[in-house]
Amino acid sequence: MSKLLFLSVGMSKMLPDDYIGFTFFVGTMAMMAASAFFFLSLSQFDKKWRTSVLVSGLITFIAAVHYFYMKEYWGTFQESPTFFRYVDWVLTVPLMCVEFYIILKVAGAKISLLWRMIVLSLVMLVTGYLGETIFKEDAAIWGFISGVAYFAIVYEIWLGNASKLAKAAGGDVLKAHKLLCWFVLVGWAIYPLGYMLGTDGWYTSILGKGSVDVVYNIADAINKIGFGLVIYTLAVKSTKEVEII
């Protein structure tokens, strides 16, 4: 029976000392709670910010569903659910890039910015998946390509057109943009670390081998929920300003 059909044979059990499984469980609950929070708060915002908060809720909801499957997969096979994790990332990371475009539309962001960031995020993820699963002997090369795409995103939001648009918008949009930039620069940097811990390359002699799932789970919770909270805060401030006017 294919491992992808493992849920048909019943729910897995988590042992008391299974700290990796525990992080999957906590990740599932945290993402579900965040989704409920974002969705239930939609009605309080000005219409132009509802899409941003909705996308934040979709990001954490998609992650919650995948974390449920990853928790069950880990509990059943005691193996890293790499396939499900990358499916999650392929859906949620481009949506996180969409958030940049949405908040910068007030400053005249063009659709080309959106597609550029989506393409870069997909290149980053696809090459990472290839290096981590299919071409493991060349993991360092694929990781390098993935890293180039990641730094291209970093450049775009910190120094490129996205940064210029944020400065033009100023105020709360600029503050929110900078916070999101820090999430990408610092928060997303945990993913390359997890990649190196889980693959073999020149870096193995320096970092050694370790549990990639704990690193990834912690990073996902911080980045996805944190992203959403930044957008939520911006929406709250902007809506209050409109009500005062």
N, C-alpha and C positions, 0 to 999 in steps of 0.2 A: 504493500500500500504506500502510495506516495506520501512523503512528509507534508506536502502542501494540503493534504486532506486529513491531517491528524486530528482536527477537531471533531470529526465524525465519530471517533471512537470514545469520546467522553472528555470531561474536564481533567486537567492535570492537577496534581497535588504539590504544594510547596512545603518543603521541609523547614523546620524552625531555624536551622542554621544556614539556609540558602540566602545569603545576603544579596547575591545577584538577582535572584528571583524577587526579592523584596523590593529592589530598586525598580524593577519592571512594574510591580504592583503599585508602588507609590507614584510612579510616572503615570500609570493609567488613571488613578484617582485624581491626581493633580490636574491632568489635562481635561478630564471630564468636568471637574469643578470650575476650571477656568472657562470652558465652553459655555456652561450654564450661566456663569456671571456675565460674559460678554453678550450672549443672546438676550438674556432677560433685561439688560440695560439699554437695548437699542432704542426703545421708545422715548428715552429722555433726551436724545441728542437732536441737534439741528440736522435736517435731511442730508446736507452735504458731507456730514461726518459718519452717517450710518453705514455707508459702504465700508469705510475703513475698519470700524468696529466689527462689522459682520465678517470681514475677511479674517480679522484676529480670531473670532470665534470658530471660523471654519478651519483655521490652522490647528488650533488646539483640539477640535473635534476629530479631525482626520488623524491627528497624532494619538488621541485616546483610543480610537478603534484599532489602530495598528499596534499600540502598546498592549492592548488586550490579547491580540493574536501573538505578539512576541512573548508575552508572559506565559501563554499556554505552550508555545513552541519550546521555550527554554525549560519549562517544567516537565515536558514530555521527553525531550531528547538531550537536555543538558548541553545544548550546542547554541552558539551565537546565532540569532535569527537574522542573518545578514540580508537575505532576500527581502523580508518584510520591512526591515529598517530602511533599505534604499528605496523601496516603493513609497514609504512614508516621506522620505526626504524629497523624492522627485515631485511629489505633490505639494509639500508644505514649503520647501525652500523657495521655489519660484513665487509662491504666494507672499512670502516675506519680502521678496524683491518688489512685488506689486505694491506693497505698503509704501515704499519710497515714492513710487510714481504717484499714488493717490494723494499723499500729503503735499507733494510738490506741484500738483496741478494748479493750485492757487497762484503759483509763480510762473505758470506757462509751460510746464513740462510737456514735452511732446511724446507721442506714442513710441518713437524710436528709442527713447530712453528705457521705456518698459521692456521692449523686445530685446534690447542689448543686454540688460541685466538678466532677463529670463534665459537667454541663450548661454550667457556666461555661467549661470548657476547650473544649467543642465550639463554643460561640458564638464564642470567641476565634479558633478555627481556621477555621471556616466563613466568618466575615466577613473574615478575613485572606485567604483564598483568593479570595473574590469581588473584593476590592480589588486583588489582585495579578494576576488573570487575566481576569475577565469585565468588571468595571466599572472599568477602569484610569483613566478620566477622573475618577472620584470616589474614587480610592485613599485620599486623605487622610481622607475621611469614614468609609469602611469601616475604615481603620486606627484611627481614633478609637474606633469601636465595639469593635473587637478589643482595643484598649488598656484600655477600661473593664472588659471581662470579665477581662483579665489582672490589673488592679489589685484587682478584686473577689476574685480568688483570693489575691492577696498579703494583702489585709486579713483574709480568713478565717483564714489560717494564722498570721499575725503577731499579730493583735489580736482575732480572732473566736472562735467556739466551739472550733475546732481548737486554738488557742493555750491556751485555758483547760483543755482536756482534757490537753494535754501537760504543763502545769504541775501538774495534779492527779496525773498518773502519776509525774512526777519522775524522778530517776535517769538511766539510760541512754536511756530513751524520750524524755525531755525533751531530752537532748543530741542525739540523732539527729534529733528533730523540728526543732531549731534549725538543724542543718546542712542539712537538706532545705529549710528556709525560705530559707537563704542561696542555695542553688542556684536557687530560683525567683526570688528578688529580683534577684540579680546574673547568674546564668547564663542565665535565660530572657530577661533584658533585652536580650541580644544579638539575639534574634529580631526585635523591633521595629526595631533598628538595621539589620538586613539588609533588612527590609521597606521602610524608608525609602530605603535605597541602591538598591533595585530598582524603585521606583515614583516617579512625579512628584507633587509637592505643594509646599506652602509651605516644606517642609524641604529641598527639592532645592538651593536657592540657598545653604544653609548646609553641607550634607553632601556635595553633589554626587552623582555616580553612581558605582557601583563593582560589583565582583563579589560578588553575594549568596551564591554557592555556597561560596566559601571561608569566609565568616563563618558560614554555616549549618552547614557540615561540622565546623568546629572546635567550635562550640557544641554540636552533637549529641553528639560524642564525649565532651566534658567532662561534659555534663549527664546523659546516659543511663548512662554507665559510672559516673560519680561517684555518682549516685543509688543505683545498685546496690551500690556499695562501702560506702556509709553503712548501708544495710540489712544487708549482710553482716556488718559490724562489730558492729552491734547484736545480730544473731542469735548471733554467736560469744560475745559477752560474756554474753548472757542464758542461753545453753546451758551455759556454764561455771559460772555461778552455780547453776543447777539441779543440776548434777553434784556440786558442793561440798556443797549441802544434802542 
